Amino acid sequence: MTGMEPSSADGERIRASFTVPSRGLLGFRALFATATHGTGVINRRITGYELHRGPLGSAIRPGVLISMADGVTSTYGLNIMQPRGTLFVGAQSQIYGGQIIGEHNRDNDLDVSIARGAGGAGGAGAGADAGAGGAGADAGAGGAGGAGAGAGAIGATPAPPANPQTNSPR
């Protein structure tokens, strides 16, 4: 702790300043929000670089999102993974198998597939992985709207809902 002082005129808020390594902040935001019932505010600033000082002790280690395969990230895969945590990579980024690509919302590690392979399943071609019912490399081998058990982040693309009047797909 480098400082602690009242932050407001009524004295209800306290401003506490700390010097913490960046790796010590991974997973802290959710814990802080819970501890302060959502009323706390975090602001961070890089003050400089220092030598590694050793392990953090009993620090909270968040789960991570780990890439399962080499390739280039697809927009479809990134969109599917966003609710699962904070991503460190963007669209069209070159990644390798075993690379940490994000921080998981939970405390366990999660192997994910957000890379588009060289060949791909289906035949939609590069850049068509975010289509409405396309069968890109991330949609699985079941074809457009099929039920194949593909290599996508959550499996195959779901079939479109049926039209209730004609009982057939749209």
C-alpha positions as CSV (number, residue, x, y, z in Angstrom):
1,M,0.0,0.0,0.0
2,T,1.4,3.4,-1.0
3,G,-1.4,5.6,0.3
4,M,-4.8,5.8,1.9
5,E,-6.9,9.0,2.2
6,P,-10.6,10.1,2.2
7,S,-11.8,10.5,-1.4
8,S,-15.0,12.5,-0.8
9,A,-16.1,15.5,1.3
10,D,-18.5,13.4,3.3
11,G,-15.8,10.8,4.2
12,E,-17.8,7.8,3.0
13,R,-15.3,6.9,0.3
14,I,-11.6,6.0,0.8
15,R,-8.9,6.2,-1.9
16,A,-6.3,3.4,-1.4
17,S,-3.2,3.3,-3.6
18,F,-1.2,0.1,-4.2
19,T,1.8,-0.9,-6.2
20,V,1.0,-4.3,-7.6
21,P,2.5,-6.4,-10.5
22,S,0.2,-6.8,-13.5
23,R,0.1,-10.5,-13.0
24,G,-1.4,-9.9,-9.5
25,L,-4.4,-8.1,-11.0
26,L,-5.5,-11.0,-13.2
27,G,-8.8,-12.2,-11.8
28,F,-9.0,-9.5,-9.2
29,R,-11.7,-7.4,-10.8
30,A,-14.5,-9.9,-10.1
31,L,-13.3,-10.5,-6.5
32,F,-13.1,-6.7,-6.0
33,A,-16.6,-6.2,-7.4
34,T,-18.0,-8.9,-5.1
35,A,-16.2,-7.5,-2.0
36,T,-17.4,-4.0,-2.6
37,H,-20.9,-5.0,-3.7
38,G,-20.3,-3.3,-7.0
39,T,-19.6,0.1,-5.6
40,G,-15.8,0.0,-5.8
41,V,-13.9,1.6,-8.6
42,I,-10.5,0.3,-10.0
43,N,-8.1,2.5,-11.9
44,R,-4.8,1.1,-13.0
45,R,-1.7,2.7,-14.4
46,I,1.7,1.3,-15.4
47,T,4.3,2.9,-13.3
48,G,7.3,1.1,-14.7
49,Y,9.0,-2.2,-15.2
50,E,10.7,-4.1,-12.4
51,L,12.5,-7.5,-12.0
52,H,10.4,-10.5,-11.1
53,R,10.1,-10.7,-7.3
54,G,9.0,-14.3,-7.0
55,P,5.6,-16.0,-6.5
56,L,2.6,-14.1,-5.4
57,G,1.8,-16.5,-2.5
58,S,-1.8,-17.2,-2.0
59,A,-3.0,-15.0,-4.8
60,I,-6.1,-15.9,-6.8
61,R,-5.3,-17.6,-10.0
62,P,-8.0,-17.1,-12.6
63,G,-8.8,-19.8,-15.1
64,V,-7.4,-19.2,-18.6
65,L,-8.7,-19.9,-22.2
66,I,-6.2,-22.1,-24.0
67,S,-6.1,-22.5,-27.8
68,M,-6.4,-26.1,-28.9
69,A,-4.8,-25.8,-32.4
70,D,-2.5,-23.7,-34.5
71,G,-4.1,-21.3,-37.0
72,V,-5.6,-17.9,-37.5
73,T,-8.4,-16.8,-35.1
74,S,-11.9,-16.6,-36.7
75,T,-14.4,-13.9,-36.0
76,Y,-17.0,-16.6,-35.4
77,G,-14.9,-18.3,-32.7
78,L,-14.1,-15.0,-31.0
79,N,-17.7,-14.1,-30.8
80,I,-18.6,-17.4,-29.3
81,M,-15.8,-17.1,-26.7
82,Q,-16.5,-13.5,-25.5
83,P,-19.1,-14.5,-22.9
84,R,-16.6,-17.0,-21.4
85,G,-14.0,-14.4,-20.5
86,T,-11.7,-11.6,-21.5
87,L,-9.8,-12.3,-24.8
88,F,-6.2,-11.3,-25.4
89,V,-6.2,-11.8,-29.1
90,G,-8.2,-10.2,-31.9
91,A,-9.6,-11.3,-35.3
92,Q,-7.1,-12.8,-37.8
93,S,-4.4,-13.2,-35.2
94,Q,-1.9,-16.1,-35.7
95,I,-2.1,-18.4,-32.7
96,Y,-0.6,-21.8,-31.7
97,G,-1.8,-24.8,-29.8
98,G,-1.4,-24.3,-26.0
99,Q,-1.3,-20.5,-26.2
100,I,-3.2,-18.6,-23.5
101,I,-5.6,-16.5,-25.5
102,G,-7.8,-15.1,-22.7
103,E,-8.8,-15.1,-19.0
104,H,-11.7,-17.4,-18.2
105,N,-14.6,-16.1,-16.1
106,R,-14.3,-19.1,-13.8
107,D,-11.3,-20.5,-11.9
108,N,-10.8,-23.5,-14.1
109,D,-8.8,-23.6,-17.4
110,L,-10.8,-24.1,-20.6
111,D,-9.4,-25.5,-23.9
112,V,-11.1,-23.7,-26.8
113,S,-11.0,-23.9,-30.6
114,I,-11.1,-20.4,-32.2
115,A,-8.6,-21.1,-34.9
116,R,-9.5,-21.6,-38.5
117,G,-7.4,-24.5,-39.9
118,A,-5.6,-24.6,-43.3
119,G,-8.2,-26.9,-45.0
120,G,-11.4,-26.5,-43.0
121,A,-14.6,-28.5,-43.1
122,G,-17.4,-27.5,-45.4
123,G,-16.6,-25.3,-48.3
124,A,-17.5,-21.7,-47.4
125,G,-14.0,-20.4,-47.8
126,A,-12.0,-17.9,-45.8
127,G,-13.9,-14.9,-44.5
128,A,-17.3,-16.6,-44.6
129,D,-17.1,-18.0,-41.1
130,A,-19.6,-15.4,-39.6
131,G,-22.3,-16.0,-42.2
132,A,-25.9,-16.7,-41.3
133,G,-25.8,-20.4,-41.8
134,G,-22.5,-21.0,-43.4
135,A,-20.5,-24.1,-43.0
136,G,-17.1,-22.6,-42.5
137,A,-14.2,-24.3,-40.7
138,D,-15.8,-23.5,-37.4
139,A,-19.3,-24.7,-38.1
140,G,-18.5,-28.4,-38.2
141,A,-18.9,-31.1,-40.8
142,G,-22.7,-31.1,-40.9
143,G,-23.1,-28.6,-43.6
144,A,-25.2,-25.4,-43.5
145,G,-27.4,-25.7,-40.4
146,G,-26.5,-29.4,-40.0
147,A,-26.0,-31.3,-36.9
148,G,-22.4,-32.5,-37.4
149,A,-20.1,-32.9,-34.4
150,G,-17.6,-30.4,-35.8
151,A,-14.5,-28.9,-34.3
152,G,-16.1,-25.5,-33.7
153,A,-16.1,-23.8,-30.3
154,I,-19.5,-25.1,-29.3
155,G,-20.2,-27.7,-32.0
156,A,-22.4,-27.5,-35.1
157,T,-24.4,-24.5,-36.3
158,P,-28.0,-24.8,-35.0
159,A,-30.7,-25.4,-37.6
160,P,-33.0,-22.4,-38.3
161,P,-36.3,-22.3,-36.4
162,A,-39.3,-23.8,-38.2
163,N,-42.0,-21.6,-39.6
164,P,-45.1,-22.4,-37.5
165,Q,-47.5,-21.9,-40.3
166,T,-45.9,-24.3,-42.8
167,N,-43.9,-26.4,-40.4
168,S,-40.8,-26.1,-42.6
169,P,-37.5,-24.2,-42.3
170,R,-37.6,-20.6,-43.4
